[in-house]
C-alpha cells in the first residue's frame, strides 16, 4: 500500500509533467529514469530516493525545494 507522501509526490510529478505537455516517455528520455519507474512514482507505488528527486527536479529546471513544493 502506498504511503501518503508517495501519493502526494506522484501527484506533483504528474501535475508538473502535464503543465509542460510532456508524456512519460519524454520525461524518461530527458531524466534518464525508466518510464515504468516514472509511472510507478506517479501512481504512488514506489518509494523515491533523494537522487531521483534531484534528477526529476533538474529535468524540470527546478531546485529540489521547488519540485517538492506542496508535497
MODELLER restraints for C-alpha pairs under 7 A, 6 or more apart:
rsr = mdl.restraints
at = mdl.atoms
rsr.add(forms.Gaussian(group=physical.xy_distance, feature=features.Distance(at['CA:2:A'], at['CA:44:A']), mean=5.58, stdev=0.5))
rsr.add(forms.Gaussian(group=physical.xy_distance, feature=features.Distance(at['CA:2:A'], at['CA:45:A']), mean=5.40, stdev=0.5))
rsr.add(forms.Gaussian(group=physical.xy_distance, feature=features.Distance(at['CA:5:A'], at['CA:71:A']), mean=6.88, stdev=0.5))
rsr.add(forms.Gaussian(group=physical.xy_distance, feature=features.Distance(at['CA:6:A'], at['CA:44:A']), mean=4.65, stdev=0.5))
rsr.add(forms.Gaussian(group=physical.xy_distance, feature=features.Distance(at['CA:6:A'], at['CA:46:A']), mean=6.94, stdev=0.5))
rsr.add(forms.Gaussian(group=physical.xy_distance, feature=features.Distance(at['CA:6:A'], at['CA:47:A']), mean=6.36, stdev=0.5))
rsr.add(forms.Gaussian(group=physical.xy_distance, feature=features.Distance(at['CA:7:A'], at['CA:43:A']), mean=6.57, stdev=0.5))
rsr.add(forms.Gaussian(group=physical.xy_distance, feature=features.Distance(at['CA:7:A'], at['CA:44:A']), mean=4.15, stdev=0.5))
rsr.add(forms.Gaussian(group=physical.xy_distance, feature=features.Distance(at['CA:8:A'], at['CA:71:A']), mean=5.47, stdev=0.5))
rsr.add(forms.Gaussian(group=physical.xy_distance, feature=features.Distance(at['CA:9:A'], at['CA:71:A']), mean=5.72, stdev=0.5))
rsr.add(forms.Gaussian(group=physical.xy_distance, feature=features.Distance(at['CA:10:A'], at['CA:41:A']), mean=5.25, stdev=0.5))
rsr.add(forms.Gaussian(group=physical.xy_distance, feature=features.Distance(at['CA:10:A'], at['CA:42:A']), mean=3.61, stdev=0.5))
rsr.add(forms.Gaussian(group=physical.xy_distance, feature=features.Distance(at['CA:10:A'], at['CA:43:A']), mean=5.77, stdev=0.5))
rsr.add(forms.Gaussian(group=physical.xy_distance, feature=features.Distance(at['CA:10:A'], at['CA:44:A']), mean=5.39, stdev=0.5))
rsr.add(forms.Gaussian(group=physical.xy_distance, feature=features.Distance(at['CA:11:A'], at['CA:42:A']), mean=6.04, stdev=0.5))
rsr.add(forms.Gaussian(group=physical.xy_distance, feature=features.Distance(at['CA:13:A'], at['CA:42:A']), mean=6.26, stdev=0.5))
rsr.add(forms.Gaussian(group=physical.xy_distance, feature=features.Distance(at['CA:14:A'], at['CA:42:A']), mean=5.96, stdev=0.5))
rsr.add(forms.Gaussian(group=physical.xy_distance, feature=features.Distance(at['CA:24:A'], at['CA:35:A']), mean=5.84, stdev=0.5))
rsr.add(forms.Gaussian(group=physical.xy_distance, feature=features.Distance(at['CA:24:A'], at['CA:38:A']), mean=6.82, stdev=0.5))
rsr.add(forms.Gaussian(group=physical.xy_distance, feature=features.Distance(at['CA:25:A'], at['CA:35:A']), mean=5.77, stdev=0.5))
rsr.add(forms.Gaussian(group=physical.xy_distance, feature=features.Distance(at['CA:28:A'], at['CA:34:A']), mean=5.49, stdev=0.5))
rsr.add(forms.Gaussian(group=physical.xy_distance, feature=features.Distance(at['CA:28:A'], at['CA:35:A']), mean=5.09, stdev=0.5))
rsr.add(forms.Gaussian(group=physical.xy_distance, feature=features.Distance(at['CA:30:A'], at['CA:59:A']), mean=6.38, stdev=0.5))
rsr.add(forms.Gaussian(group=physical.xy_distance, feature=features.Distance(at['CA:31:A'], at['CA:55:A']), mean=6.05, stdev=0.5))
rsr.add(forms.Gaussian(group=physical.xy_distance, feature=features.Distance(at['CA:31:A'], at['CA:56:A']), mean=6.15, stdev=0.5))
rsr.add(forms.Gaussian(group=physical.xy_distance, feature=features.Distance(at['CA:31:A'], at['CA:59:A']), mean=5.55, stdev=0.5))
rsr.add(forms.Gaussian(group=physical.xy_distance, feature=features.Distance(at['CA:40:A'], at['CA:46:A']), mean=5.55, stdev=0.5))
rsr.add(forms.Gaussian(group=physical.xy_distance, feature=features.Distance(at['CA:53:A'], at['CA:64:A']), mean=6.76, stdev=0.5))
rsr.add(forms.Gaussian(group=physical.xy_distance, feature=features.Distance(at['CA:54:A'], at['CA:64:A']), mean=5.78, stdev=0.5))
rsr.add(forms.Gaussian(group=physical.xy_distance, feature=features.Distance(at['CA:57:A'], at['CA:63:A']), mean=5.80, stdev=0.5))
rsr.add(forms.Gaussian(group=physical.xy_distance, feature=features.Distance(at['CA:57:A'], at['CA:64:A']), mean=5.48, stdev=0.5))
rsr.add(forms.Gaussian(group=physical.xy_distance, feature=features.Distance(at['CA:57:A'], at['CA:67:A']), mean=5.45, stdev=0.5))
